[in-house]
Amino acid sequence: MVNSEIRKLARLSTFLRAYGVVSLILFPTLLIGFVLQTPLLADPTPRAAAGRLNWVIWNGVVCGGEPCHVPPMLFTIYIVWGVFFLIAASNPVAYTSFLTFTMWANLAHALIMAGQATMMPERYWSKWFTDIPFTGLIALGIYLWRPQVRKDANIAQAR
């Protein structure tokens, strides 16, 4: 029992480190591209085709003549999450609350995005290959390997 829990936590640590590294490569790169307003991320307009990498972000870099506000907020959240994945990887038991929140928040995010992608496939087809698996996989990995905290341990800490 103890060995299986240790192996499970080791898998979770490896998984969190991998997700942290991927997040800290992917999202700062996208944020820089967004800030620089690279044409690669441009949203399609009636006169121009979408940028080659537009499918990796929810909106383009410009929305109605103004900079879009959703992508930089999402990038920033996932950059911070990436840092905390690396921190939690060193001691998952100490970050059980963070991991539980992350699991549920990302599951909810994946489900909502799946609904949106289903309702608007012509615009959001790519989310089945980007955002939905990214958020769904972190939720699944944490679910499979999260630490099991006994309720009596929580009660003892509260005293």
N, C-alpha and C positions, 0 to 999 in steps of 0.2 A: 504493500500500500504506500509506504513512504517513498520507495524507489520510483514507483509510477508517478507520484506527485512531483518528485524532483525532475523526472524526465519531461513531464508535462510543462513545468515551469521553464525548463531549459528550452523547450520548443517555443514557448511563448516569448521568451527573451530574444531568441534568434529572429522570430517573426517580427517582433516590435522593432528590433534593430534594422531589419531589412526595410520595413515600411517607413521608418524614420529616415533612413538614407535616401530612399526613393523620393519621399516627400520633400526632403531638403535639396534634392537635385531638380525635381520637376517643377515645384511651385515657385521658387525664386526665379527660375528661368522664364516661366510663363509671366510672372509679374514684371520682370525686366522687359520682356517683349511687349507686354501691354503698355507699360509706362512709355516706352519708346515708340509706341503705336506702329509696330512693324506691320507692313502690308500682309505678312504671312498669316496674321490672326484676324484680318479684316472681315467684317460681316458682309454678305452680299448686298448689293444695292440694285435698284432697277437698271443702272448703267454699267455696273461692274460685277464680275464674279467674286465669289468668296476667296479669301486668302487660302493658300494650300493647307494651313494648319488651323483654320477657323473651327474645324470640327472638334478640336481638343478643348475649347472653352465654350461656356454657355452662351455668351453674347460676343459680339465683335468688340473692337476697341473703341468704336464710335457708335452711339445710339441716337438717332434723330439729330445729328449734328453736334451732339455733346458727348464727352467721354462717358462710356458705360460705367456704372457704379458697382454692379454685381461682381464681375471677375476679380477686381483687386481685393474685395472683402473676402471672397472665398479663398483666394490664394493666401492671404494673410492668416486666415484661420487654420488652413492646412499646413502652413509653415510653422506656426506655433504648435500645432498638434504633432508635427514631425519631431520638434525638439522634445516634447514631452514623451513621445514614443521611445526616444533614446534614453531619457531619464528613467522612465518606468521599466525599461528592459533590464536595468541593473538590479532592481528589486521589485518584481511585479506584485508581491504580496502587499508591500507598503503603498501601492498605487491601485488597489482593488477598486476603490470608488471611481477613480479616473477611468479605469478600464471598463467598468460597468457602464458609466455614462457614455464613453466612446462607442461601446458596442451598440447600445440602444439608439444613440443619436445617428450613427452611421447606418444602422438598419432602417430607421425611419426615413433618412435621407434617400437611401437606395430605393425604398418602396415608393416614395413620392415621385422620384425622378423616373422610375419605371412607368408609373401611371402617366406622367407627362409625355414621355417618349412614345408610349402606346397611343395616346390621343393625338399627337402631332408627329407622326413618323417621318413626314417629309422634311421637317426641320430638325428633329432631335434623334434621328436614327443612330447617329454616332455615339450617343450616350450609352448604348448597349455594349460598346467596346471601350468606353473610357470611365465616366463618372460612376455608372451603376456598378460595374464590377469592382472598381476601386473602393467604393464605400461598402459594398456588400462583402467583399473579401476581408476587410479589417473587422467587420462585425462577426463574421463567421470564425475567423482565426481566434479572436478573443473569446468567443463562446466556447470553442473547442478546448482551449488551453488555459482559461482564466483560473486564478487561484480560488480554491474553495475555502471560504472563511466561515468558521463555525459561529453560530449565533451566540453561544455562550461566551466566546472570546470577545465579541463586540460588547456584550453586557458588562463583562469584567473591565474592559477599557473605559467604559462610561463612568464607572464608580470611582 
